[in-house]
Amino acid sequence: ASGDFNHFTFIEKRSDGWFQISSGSQNGLEEKSFVDVEGKSLAGEYEYFVLAMSTSSKQTVVKGTTVKVNPSS
């Protein structure tokens, strides 16, 4: 989906479930369109859901993504 999304929440899959790791202030009601995944100390694949919402269109979308972290050499 495309649109002018202005509220974002990021959810990370962990071994014991899904956890909200970042959102704008006020439970995602203020804009934050990125999450810092740098600093992951273990190599591997990390799964995320990104929830994006537009206050103007009242549209919400969810997109899954995978981040691969390579071991440092």
C-alpha positions, 0 to 999 in steps of 0.5 A: 500500500502507498500513502502518506503514513505518519504513525509507525510502530515496530514489532520484533519477533523473539524466541518467546513471542512478538514485542513492540520495540519502538514507536513514536511517543504517546504509543505511536501517535507521534511520528517515528518512521525508523527503528535502529537495529544496529547494535545487534550483537548476534549474527542471524536473521531478525524478523519485524512487523512495521505497522503504519497508519495515516491519520488523514486517510484512516488507513493502517497497513502492516508489512513484515520484513527480515533483517540479516546481521552478518558476523563481524570479521 
